[in-house]
Amino acid sequence: MAYQVLYRTYRPARFSEVVGQDYIIRTLLNAIKTDRIAHAYVFAGPRGTGKTSVAKLFAKAINCQNFKDEACDECDDCLAYLEGNHPDIIELDAASNNGVDDMREIIEQVAYAPLLGKYKVYIIDEAHMLSTAAFNSLLKTLEEPPAHVIFILATTDPQKILPTVMSRCQRFNFGKISTYEIKKKTSEILKKENISFEEKAVTEIARMAEGGMRDALSLLEQCLAYDLDQLTLEEVENIFGLTSVKQEIELYLNIHQGQISEAIGSLRNLYVKGADCKRLAADLLEIIKDVLVFADAGKTELLTRLDASEAQDIIKTVPMNVLYKDIRELEEVLSKDKQNQNFLVYLELCFAKMAGNHDVPAESKEIKTEAAEEKEAETETVAPVEKEPEPVEEQLPEDYLIEPDMDFLLSILLDANRDLKISDQIIYNKLDLYMYEAEKRKFYQLLIGTELFASNKDAIIICGNKNQADNINTRTNNEALYEFLNSEFGIDKMVYAIDNQQRQELIERYKKTRREERNKPVYVEKYKTKANLTVEDKLRNLFGDEVKVEE
């Protein structure tokens, strides 16, 4: 038998073997058990997450004659499926068969009853590649399909499917598979293949797969072609041009210890050895993310590339505000759509900018000729004339931290309006739209994980952790955020950020202020009514002033 690659050999044969799509599997199984099967489905999600595999398993299961929790794999329908020649399970690759004629051919066959099973199942892979005319020709069939026909459209780009088609289908979103689940499945396969492996090597492959199980197995296949007996981290790094965590930390610390020449020299050496510069930049971003997570919560289980000691070493060397600046520099360089050889130059410039992110100015160095050095030696004996220093106005640094006074924030909170908060919250929720815009993604990154706390006509208070609050209150970021909200949404308001501790303090002060206002004695002048009149007053009202009340 011809050799089969790993991702085909270990393609799920049962629902229980599908990795990372538990809620989808459960929903489909319940639909089969209760006989509530829809006539059309859309399976949407990134590549390698199991869309086509689940579609095939679903087609097998609904035609199985003895289905319980899984297909029996023994009836005529299951055996025909396993042999790959089931006449009622039809696969179409829309990438190469995307015309209206191809779709009409399918529509003509739809009217005929199944040959073997209960249902005819059409699995259209890469459905977003179908032309508009092809979609329109399919529309009528989707609207009034025969009872024996089921369509499954698998796509990595559901936005390209016509809304009229999408509205007639049940949609299932296949999410990226977690690194943990990819590691677990990859380890199981290596054990079945009797191949020894290092845990860190499997972790690196799972990380490179970026949520795709098929990608992970393809990467593993490439490594095993190099060495079929074992899988080591060193081999993975050499094959894919990766850099070790130790090298990346050393490189990053060199940048911030003023050793920029050494950092760029190391970068070029890694590039010559085949390192992927874009992957390196992404790895540095992940390292910074680990440092920020560790600095905020101190939880090692949330770290993905560093351990606690490595994160602590970086925290001791690089200030928090510099880490945030480095994130912006690396994001900017990663947005450059250049070829690898040009990207090296951009990354070197990025390193130079990162080295200049420290607030302490670098010492100026002057290269002197021999004649200049002799002249300087002659004048060294002459005592300089001391001059009184000229008064210099104290200036704030360009990127100083705005620290709003708590009394000032309390006045905003007391003046806050619920309706204003609701309208601002609607705008706040739209920030996700800028997640993938290179120029405006920084505002999404700036506010992600924070929440809108209060809003009045002139200001907005948002809440996050200490690092987020400091980052937003930095003058440069705060001013840019103000301009962004003004130009994009017409919101002419200042933004002030507070951390969770300040939030609690503000709430307590707000409650106390409101309580004191309620407890103040209030004099209310009332109208005189009959209920307030004395008996003498009531008699006078009835009989006039002549009435005399006997004591």
C-alpha positions in Angstrom: 0.0 0.0 0.0 1.3 3.5 -0.9 2.5 5.7 1.9 -0.1 8.1 3.4 0.9 11.4 5.0 0.1 11.8 8.7 -2.8 14.1 8.4 -4.6 11.6 6.1 -3.6 8.6 8.1 -4.9 10.2 11.3 -7.9 12.0 9.9 -10.8 11.5 12.4 -12.8 8.3 11.6 -15.3 8.8 14.5 -16.8 11.9 16.1 -14.9 11.1 19.3 -11.6 11.5 17.5 -12.3 15.1 16.4 -10.1 17.6 18.2 -11.3 20.9 19.7 -14.8 21.2 18.3 -16.8 19.7 21.2 -19.9 21.9 21.0 -20.3 21.4 17.3 -20.0 17.6 17.6 -22.5 17.5 20.4 -25.0 19.7 18.5 -24.8 17.5 15.4 -25.1 14.3 17.4 -28.3 15.6 19.1 -29.7 16.6 15.7 -29.2 13.0 14.5 -30.7 11.4 17.6 -33.8 13.6 17.6 -34.2 13.5 13.8 -33.9 17.3 13.6 -31.6 17.4 10.6 -31.5 20.6 8.6 -31.3 20.6 4.8 -28.3 22.9 4.6 -25.3 23.7 6.8 -22.3 26.1 6.6 -19.1 24.9 8.3 -16.9 28.0 8.6 -13.5 28.4 10.2 -9.7 28.6 9.7 -7.9 25.9 7.7 -7.1 22.6 9.3 -9.7 22.8 12.0 -11.8 19.8 10.9 -14.6 21.3 8.7 -14.4 18.7 5.9 -13.7 15.8 8.2 -16.8 16.6 10.3 -18.9 17.0 7.2 -17.9 13.5 6.0 -18.5 12.0 9.5 -21.9 13.7 9.6 -22.8 12.3 6.1 -21.8 8.8 7.2 -23.7 9.1 10.5 -27.0 10.2 9.0 -26.9 7.3 6.5 -25.8 4.7 9.1 -28.5 2.0 9.5 -27.6 1.3 13.1 -26.5 4.7 14.5 -26.4 5.2 18.3 -23.7 7.5 19.6 -21.4 6.8 16.6 -21.8 5.2 13.2 -21.6 1.4 13.4 -19.0 1.0 10.6 -20.6 -2.4 9.8 -23.8 -1.7 7.8 -23.7 -1.4 4.0 -23.7 2.4 4.1 -20.8 2.6 6.5 -18.8 0.0 4.6 -19.3 1.9 1.3 -18.2 5.1 3.0 -15.1 3.5 4.5 -14.2 2.1 1.0 -14.6 5.6 -0.4 -17.3 4.8 -2.9 -20.6 5.7 -1.3 -22.8 6.8 -4.2 -24.9 9.3 -2.1 -22.0 11.2 -0.5 -20.8 13.6 -3.2 -17.8 16.0 -2.7 -17.3 19.0 -4.9 -14.2 21.2 -4.8 -15.5 24.7 -5.5 -12.0 26.1 -6.0 -11.9 24.3 -9.4 -15.6 23.7 -10.1 -17.1 27.1 -9.3 -19.1 28.0 -12.4 -22.8 28.1 -12.9 -22.7 25.0 -15.2 -21.1 22.9 -12.4 -23.9 24.0 -10.1 -26.6 23.2 -12.6 -25.2 19.7 -13.0 -25.6 19.2 -9.3 -29.1 20.6 -9.3 -30.2 18.3 -12.1 -29.1 15.3 -9.9 -30.8 16.5 -6.8 -34.2 15.4 -7.9 -33.2 11.7 -8.1 -33.6 9.6 -4.9 -30.6 8.2 -3.1 -29.2 5.0 -4.4 -28.1 3.4 -1.1 -28.6 5.5 1.9 -31.4 7.6 3.4 -29.9 11.0 2.3 -27.9 12.4 -0.6 -25.3 14.6 0.9 -23.4 17.3 -1.1 -20.2 18.5 0.5 -19.0 21.7 -1.2 -15.5 22.5 -0.1 -14.1 26.0 -0.4 -17.7 27.2 -1.0 -16.7 30.9 -1.0 -15.0 30.3 -4.4 -18.4 29.8 -6.1 -19.3 32.5 -8.5 -22.4 34.8 -7.8 -24.2 33.1 -10.7 -23.5 29.6 -9.2 -24.8 30.8 -5.8 -27.9 32.2 -7.4 -28.6 28.9 -9.3 -28.3 27.0 -6.0 -30.6 29.4 -4.2 -33.9 28.0 -5.4 -32.8 24.4 -4.4 -31.8 25.6 -1.0 -35.1 27.4 -0.5 -37.2 24.3 -1.4 -35.0 21.3 -1.3 -36.2 17.7 -1.6 -36.5 15.9 1.7 -33.7 13.5 0.8 -31.0 16.1 0.0 -28.6 17.8 2.4 -26.0 20.5 1.5 -22.9 21.1 3.6 -20.8 24.2 2.5 -17.3 24.3 4.0 -15.5 27.6 3.8 -12.6 29.5 5.3 -14.1 32.8 4.2 -17.9 32.9 5.1 -18.1 36.7 4.4 -18.0 35.8 0.6 -21.1 33.6 0.8 -24.2 35.4 -0.4 -26.4 36.5 2.6 -29.4 35.0 0.9 -27.6 31.6 0.8 -26.3 32.0 4.4 -29.8 32.8 5.7 -31.1 29.4 4.5 -28.3 27.4 6.2 -27.4 26.5 9.8 -24.0 28.0 10.5 -21.3 26.3 12.6 -18.1 28.3 13.4 -15.1 26.0 13.8 -12.6 27.7 16.2 -8.9 27.4 16.2 -7.7 24.4 18.2 -5.9 25.2 21.4 -2.1 24.6 21.7 -2.8 22.2 24.5 -5.1 20.0 22.4 -2.7 20.0 19.4 0.2 19.0 21.7 -1.9 16.2 23.2 -3.0 14.8 19.8 0.5 15.1 18.4 2.0 13.3 21.4 -0.5 10.5 20.9 0.5 10.1 17.3 4.2 10.0 18.1 3.6 7.3 20.7 1.6 5.3 18.2 4.4 5.6 15.7 7.0 4.6 18.4 9.0 7.8 18.0 10.7 9.3 21.0 10.2 13.1 21.4 11.0 16.1 23.5 8.1 17.8 25.1 9.4 21.3 24.1 9.7 20.1 20.4 6.0 19.1 20.4 5.1 22.5 22.0 7.0 24.4 19.4 5.2 22.5 16.6 1.8 23.1 18.2 2.7 26.8 18.5 3.7 27.1 14.9 0.5 25.4 13.7 -1.5 28.4 15.0 -4.7 26.5 15.8 -4.7 24.1 12.8 -4.4 20.4 13.5 -3.6 19.6 9.9 -0.8 22.2 9.8 0.7 20.6 13.0 0.8 17.2 11.4 2.3 18.6 8.2 5.0 20.2 10.2 5.6 17.0 12.2 5.8 15.1 8.9 8.6 17.4 7.7 10.5 16.9 11.0 10.2 13.1 10.8 11.5 13.2 7.2 14.8 14.6 8.7 14.9 12.0 11.6 12.5 9.2 11.8 13.7 7.9 15.2 13.3 11.0 17.4 12.0 14.5 17.5 14.1 17.1 19.3 13.7 20.8 19.9 17.1 21.5 18.2 15.9 19.7 15.0 12.7 21.7 14.9 14.5 25.0 15.3 17.0 24.1 12.6 14.4 22.8 10.1 12.1 25.8 10.4 14.7 28.5 11.0 13.5 29.2 14.5 15.4 30.9 17.3 15.5 29.5 20.9 13.8 31.4 23.7 17.3 31.8 25.3 18.6 33.5 22.1 15.5 35.7 21.9 15.8 36.9 25.5 19.5 37.6 25.1 18.7 39.6 21.9 16.0 41.6 23.7 18.1 42.4 26.7 21.1 43.4 24.5 18.8 46.0 22.9 17.8 47.5 26.2 21.3 47.4 27.8 22.6 49.7 25.1 24.3 46.9 23.2 22.5 47.7 19.9 25.5 46.7 17.7 25.7 43.3 19.4 21.9 42.9 19.0 22.0 43.7 15.3 25.1 41.5 14.8 23.3 38.6 16.5 20.2 39.2 14.3 22.3 39.0 11.1 24.0 35.8 12.3 20.6 34.2 12.9 19.4 35.4 9.5 22.4 33.9 7.8 21.7 30.6 9.5 18.1 30.6 8.1 16.1 32.2 10.9 12.7 33.6 9.9 12.8 37.3 10.8 9.0 37.7 10.9 8.7 34.7 13.2 11.4 36.3 15.4 9.5 39.6 15.6 6.3 37.7 16.5 8.2 35.7 19.2 9.5 38.9 20.7 5.9 40.2 20.9 4.9 37.0 22.7 7.8 37.4 25.1 6.7 41.0 26.0 3.1 39.7 26.4 4.4 37.0 28.9 6.3 39.7 30.8 3.2 41.9 31.1 1.0 39.0 32.1 3.5 37.9 34.8 4.0 41.5 36.1 0.2 41.9 36.5 -0.8 38.6 38.1 2.4 36.7 38.8 0.7 33.5 37.5 3.2 31.2 35.7 0.4 29.0 34.2 -0.5 31.9 31.9 3.0 32.1 30.4 3.5 30.6 27.0 7.2 31.1 26.2 8.9 32.3 29.4 9.3 30.8 32.9 9.0 33.0 36.0 12.8 33.6 36.3 13.1 34.7 32.7 10.2 37.0 33.0 11.6 38.5 36.2 15.0 39.1 34.5 13.3 41.2 31.8 11.2 43.1 34.4 14.3 44.1 36.2 15.9 45.5 33.0 13.0 47.0 31.0 10.5 49.5 32.5 6.8 48.8 31.9 6.2 51.9 29.8 9.1 50.8 27.5 7.5 47.4 27.1 4.4 49.1 25.8 6.4 51.2 23.4 8.2 48.1 22.1 4.9 46.5 21.4 4.0 49.4 19.1 7.4 49.2 17.3 7.1 45.5 16.7 3.5 45.7 15.5 4.5 48.4 13.1 7.4 46.4 11.6 5.2 43.3 11.4 2.6 45.3 9.3 5.2 45.9 6.6 4.3 43.7 3.7 7.9 43.2 2.4 9.9 40.2 1.3 12.2 38.5 3.8 15.5 40.2 2.8 13.9 43.7 3.0 12.2 42.8 6.3 15.7 42.3 7.9 16.4 46.0 7.3 13.1 47.0 8.8 13.7 44.8 11.9 17.1 46.3 12.4 15.6 49.8 12.3 12.9 48.5 14.7 15.7 47.4 17.2 17.3 50.8 16.9 14.0 52.5 17.8 13.4 50.1 20.7 16.9 50.9 22.0 15.9 54.6 22.0 12.6 53.9 23.9 14.3 54.4 27.2 13.6 57.9 28.8 17.3 58.2 29.8 19.2 59.9 26.9 22.2 58.0 25.5 25.6 59.5 26.1 26.8 61.4 23.0 30.0 59.9 21.5 32.5 62.0 19.5 35.1 60.4 17.3 38.3 62.5 17.6 41.3 62.8 15.3 44.9 62.6 16.7 45.4 66.4 16.2 42.2 67.1 18.1 43.3 64.8 21.0 46.7 66.7 21.2 44.9 70.0 21.2 42.6 68.8 23.9 45.6 67.6 26.0 47.2 71.1 25.7 44.1 72.9 27.0 43.4 70.4 29.9 45.7 72.4 32.2 43.8 75.6 31.7 41.1 75.9 34.4 37.7 76.7 33.0 36.0 80.0 34.0 33.1 79.2 36.2 29.9 80.8 35.2 26.7 81.1 37.1 24.2 78.6 35.6 21.4 80.3 33.7 17.9 79.6 35.2 16.2 76.8 33.2 12.4 76.4 33.3 11.4 73.0 34.5 9.8 71.1 31.6 7.8 67.9 31.7 9.1 65.1 29.7 7.5 64.7 26.3 5.6 61.5 27.3 4.8 62.2 30.9 2.1 60.4 32.9 -1.2 62.2 33.5 -2.4 61.4 37.0 -5.9 62.8 37.4 -6.8 63.9 40.9 -9.3 61.7 42.8 -11.4 64.7 43.8 -11.6 65.7 40.1 -12.6 62.2 39.1 -15.3 62.1 41.8 -16.8 65.3 40.4 -17.0 63.6 37.0 -18.6 60.6 38.6 -21.2 62.8 40.5 -22.0 64.5 37.2 -22.2 61.2 35.3 -25.3 60.4 33.3 -26.6 56.9 32.6 -27.9 57.8 29.1 -24.5 59.3 28.2 -22.8 56.1 29.4 -25.1 54.0 27.2 -24.4 56.0 24.1 -20.6 56.0 24.7 -20.7 52.3 25.4 -22.2 51.7 22.0 -19.1 53.5 20.5 -16.8 51.7 22.9 -18.1 48.3 21.6 -17.2 49.3 18.1 -13.5 49.3 18.8 -13.3 45.6 17.6 -13.8 47.0 14.1 -10.3 48.4 14.2 -8.6 45.1 15.3 -7.2 44.5 11.8 -6.6 48.0 10.6 -2.8 48.6 10.8 -3.0 52.4 11.5 -5.8 52.2 14.1 -5.1 48.8 15.7 -3.1 50.6 18.4 -6.4 52.1 19.8 -7.9 48.6 20.0 -4.8 47.3 21.7 -4.8 50.3 24.1 -8.4 49.7 25.3 -8.8 45.9 25.0 -9.6 44.4 28.4 -10.7 47.7 29.9 -14.3 48.7 30.7 -16.3 51.9 30.5 -16.9 53.1 34.1 -18.6 56.5 33.9 -19.4 59.2 31.4 -20.5 62.8 31.5 -20.7 65.5 28.8 -17.0 66.3 28.9 -15.2 63.2 30.1 -15.1 59.4 30.1 -13.6 57.3 32.9 -12.4 53.8 32.0 -11.1 51.1 34.2 -8.4 48.5 33.8 -5.4 47.1 35.6 -2.5 49.4 36.7 -0.4 48.9 33.6 -3.3 49.6 31.3 -4.3 52.7 33.2 -0.8 54.1 33.2 -0.4 53.3 29.4 -3.7 55.1 28.6 -2.8 58.1 30.8 0.6 58.6 29.2 0.3 62.0 27.5 1.1 60.7 23.9 -1.4 57.9 24.1 -4.0 60.0 25.8 -3.8 62.8 23.2 -3.8 60.4 20.3 -6.9 58.6 21.8 -8.7 62.0 22.2 -8.0 62.8 18.5 -9.1 59.3 17.4 -12.5 59.5 19.2 -13.1 63.0 18.0 -12.3 62.3 14.3 -13.9 58.8 14.1 -17.0 59.2 16.2 -17.3 63.0 16.9 -16.8 62.4 20.7 -15.3 65.6 22.1 -14.4 64.2 25.5 -11.3 63.6 27.6 -10.5 60.0 28.6 -9.1 59.2 32.0 -8.1 55.7 33.1 -8.2 54.3 36.6 -7.0 51.0 38.0 -9.2 48.6 40.1 -8.0 50.0 43.4 -8.8 53.6 42.4 -12.2 52.4 41.1 -13.1 51.0 44.5 -11.9 54.2 46.2 -14.1 56.2 43.9 -17.1 54.1 44.5 -16.7 54.4 48.3 -16.3 58.2 48.1 -19.3 58.4 45.8 -21.5 56.5 48.2 -20.3 58.6 51.2 -21.0 61.8 49.4 -24.4 60.7 48.4 -25.1 59.5 51.9 -24.1 62.8 53.4 -26.3 64.7 51.0 -29.3 62.5 52.0 -28.8 63.0 55.7 -28.7 66.8 55.6 -31.8 68.2 57.3 -34.0 69.9 54.7 -36.6 72.5 55.7 -39.7 72.4 53.5 -42.2 75.2 53.7 -45.7 73.9 53.3 -49.0 75.5 52.4 -51.5 76.0 55.3 -54.3 73.5 54.8 -57.4 72.6 56.9 -55.4 69.8 58.4 -53.0 72.3 59.9 -55.6 74.7 61.4 -56.4 74.7 65.1 -60.0 74.4 66.5 -60.2 78.2 67.1 -59.1 78.9 63.5 -61.8 76.5 62.1 -64.5 78.2 64.2 -63.5 81.7 63.1 -63.6 80.5 59.5 -67.2 79.4 60.0 -68.6 82.2 62.2 -66.3 85.2 61.8 -64.2 87.1 64.3 -67.0 87.4 66.8 -66.5 83.9 68.0 -65.1 83.7 71.5 -63.5 80.5 72.7 -64.1 79.8 76.4 -61.2 78.7 78.3 
